[in-house]
């Protein structure tokens, strides 16, 4: 009887619906024709054009994040320290093209993950992504080197502040990934609502 109960229990476990990881939907994984205007998503004010330049690559990185295991704040803080050092080197050598390349979907996804590890909750990823995209806008413009350096310094200070706060944190990867997905689905909805050329 015990063997039969054990088999039934195992069968029920295997037949139980498995929780699916959240994904940014296909409707958000396309490029949009956007207006040159601004909008607000959560607490962040964003440029439709700036978001559209970087959004798809970021969404691909977020969908690729692991669904299991834990996110170790110490390991993530080490990755942030490398990004911070890279930005500092590029800032010192006025390598704006290199910095524009550094501020990729991977860079922004890493920042978003770290920000959500620090302050888990709605909007944690969009706020820091907005700051990264604002830096990209400045260094990709005709702004003076002094203005570009000031923006880069501001971004490095933001990274340093997050890095110091997360070094002892550990959270389930799936939970953080789902928060990033929720944040960026919200961002996608806002882009579709406020930015599309009709």
C-alpha angles and dihedrals in degrees: 000000000000091000090051092050091049091051092048090049092050090048091051091050092052093044095047112108110263118229108250121220115246115253133193100250124247090248087068095043094077133082119259132211100235137189122242095250141105132250140177123246114181105319095332127097110213141182114239091217094048092048093048092052092059107019102090096049090048092049091051090053092049093050088052095055115115119267097203139048125034136296108235111213092206093056091044091048088055090054090049091050089056091049090048092051091048092052091048092052092048091047092051092049094039089236094162095162090054090048091050088054092047091055091072133139089273092053092049094044090051091050091047092050091049093047091051091047087054099044109012110203146086115320096015094125101037094056094057093039088056090055092050091049091048089055090049090051092053097046091044091055137074090262118138121267088248092058092045091050091048091053092046091050090050091051092048090051089052091050091048092051092051092044093054093050099049104045094101098035124108123181135167109273093222092055092051092043091052090051091052090047091050091048094049095044085056089050091049090051090051091050090052091047100044109019112042120112106230 
